[in-house]
Amino acid sequence: MRPRGLCPKCLEIAVLTKHHCFPKRFFPNQPKPVCLWICRTCHDELERLIPYRRKMPRNFYLDVAKHFLGRANDESLGYRV
């Protein structure tokens, strides 16, 4: 069962999905993956911002997630911009 809660992007109560900040296709063996719980609509929107076939530096993925959430100067994802 997937959790329901407040999506940090759209601020709607919804079923939340796990977004891996470092895509599993490029970083398959992460011992402690950095994840966001967001609704399916916002998850799809965020995924469209990430290049699918080209691996980027790790900080790129965190920057995309932070800008998407409107928290470019926030350290909540464990990374300082």
C-alpha positions, 0 to 999 in steps of 0.5 A: 500500500502506498502512503497518502500525504501532502505533496510538497510540490502541489500541496495536495493530499494524494497517494504519494510515489517515491522519486529517486533523486539519483535515477536508478538507471544510472545509480543502481546500487545506492545503499541509502537512496535519496528520495522524495515522496510526491504525487504521481502528477508531480512525479511525472512532471519532475521526470520530464526535467531529467535527461533519460539517456545521458548520465549527469553529475550527481549534483545536477539531479539534486539541483533539478529536484530542489528547483522543482520544489522551489527550494534552491537554497534549502538544504533539506535534500542533504546537499548545499547549492 
